[in-house]
């Protein structure tokens, strides 16, 4: 789920027989082995022994003796039962490091897609898409021959093909000494430097980094990131972090229009806030692509280069302090001290797949549809969707959303067995099971399907979304969307009452997951969610933290709900339910009331994908399509930054939010309201 909710089973399935492709076997091989030096110590254990002699492999069968009983892992899984064991096995596999965090465009994402397709085929589901992957097809699906709907991610950013750099008579190492930024062009330069401070065109009290009519021709411009700092490294222009003047895109644009040979960005030394490490091409799409090389230098490399190029030998910190006070404006440095670099980038269209399988319906309802979905992607190594301290670390995504993917696959098998049994209902709707990709970067997979549907919307009964259903506590489950159809809660009540669970029924059909795409298309939705936790979007969301028994209770309720709505003769009547959308699950006491996404073309800010009625955002006049660019004067880098800010506020706080709409910027006062349940 992007950064931004116990049933008695009607049919118990036998234990799952594990027959997986080679990729899965390799995944299981990555399970850590407890080495002797890692084993827990036991002071009472006898000393080691070596017994020499032949061992007959057919009769060798050591028996447990007192004090030597091994951990009873098998007994634990036996106590869970076959259903929970199967559920946990799927979650452990999908969250294995072998799948690389399942980020779109990665090998791990493709392997996860293969895993889902394998189990759809094994369950007997038919292909869900025409071979082209996007063209609309008739319900008879005579052209449906593929389990994949391939789509390209917009604004995937450029791909770095080659890069080199040299300074002070040595070659610089990519990713250690320098990085090529995502707004860089392809090209080469070998040029002296000009220091342009913070590269701010117009700041507080007439502050500027540029001399009048300056022309940077033939020079590589070194600019500091962010904005003027005080002696403690805090912004001089903002009480917390930075003001909108620190936005990198505007600074690059200001330098680029002054004709430089290249632009060199450096993190200011001593800054308390902001990043201290190098960016990557993927994490640094600072505005539009430029026609010249744009690189970032490591602070130590930049310091050595500046000391050598400055006739007075001043350090980067000394230059920063002069820039803090506005005492330097585009100062040329020694012409004989140069930086050389070559950058080669190409357009990088990222392709990924929705994976779908069809269970054919029966009788008079066979031409109508139910959709069950779950996103299978996650955030990979944390290039997006996580806090800066976790960048570069593997994010396994066990709860988010191996748990939902697992529940969907198991539900497909259960319902396929039902439809093929003697107990099959005479009239039942067809079911489309879909595993969506690229949910974590803006609901891309589900949005792609709703814009390129393979089923006529008028024949869809409802959509069930399973996202983060692996952490059930106290037998409690949130179910959103109960107001997205007329009398929906009353229709669902029998299944809810029979579950033995505490159901928190939220009427809203919006929210930070794939069901929102279907709700926006006018389709009734339900969203199952077991709640947030401290491991959300961190490397700690691993397989041993989920609740397998709770997972089977979600599975049982999903089973009961889909059976009820797949066989109910009456059609659901869609209705809007925007007044009570649940806030993003970030532990915040307040909510803004927007469904956030990432800015178009990688622009910094928070794109408003939707606005809930009767919320702080709607009352302030914020609308779908707006780009939120600043919060109390602080530039917004993306949804994660906004969620961190929300966590710092309480209900009733008034914040100033700046948004961009149709090219114009507006700042409004927003009174924050309590998050649901606060």
Secondary structure, DSSP 8 states (H G I E B T S, - for coil): ---------SS----------HHHHHHHHTS----GGGS---TTS-------S---TTT------TT-----HHHHHHHH-HHHHHHHHHHHHHTSGGGGGG-TTSHHHHHHHHHHHHHHHHTT-EE-EETTSSS---TT-TTEEESEEEEEETT--EEEEEEEEEETTEEE-BTTTEEE-TT--SEEEEEEEEE-TT--SS-GGG--SS-TT---TTEEEEEESS--B-TTS-BSS-SSS--GGG-HHHHHHHHHTT--SEEEEE--TT-SSS--S---TTT---SS--SSEEEEE-HHHHHHHHHHHSTT---HHHHHHHHHTT--SSEE--TT-EEEEEEEEEE--EEEEEEEEEE--BGGGTTSEEEEEEE----TTTSSSS-GGGTTS----IIIIIIHHHHHHHHHHHHHHHHTSTT--SSB-EEEEEEESS-TTTSHHHHHHHHS-SS-GGGEEEEEEE-S-S--BTTEEEEE-TTSBTTHHHHHHHHHHTT-SEEEEE----SSSTHHHHHHTT--EEEEE----TTTTSTT--GGGS-HHHHHHHHHHHHHHHHHHHH-SS---B---GGG----SSS-SEE--EEEEE-GGG-SSEEEEEE-TTSHHHHTT--TT-EEEEETTEE--SHHHHHHHHTT--TT-EEEEEEEETTEEEEEEEE-EE-TT-
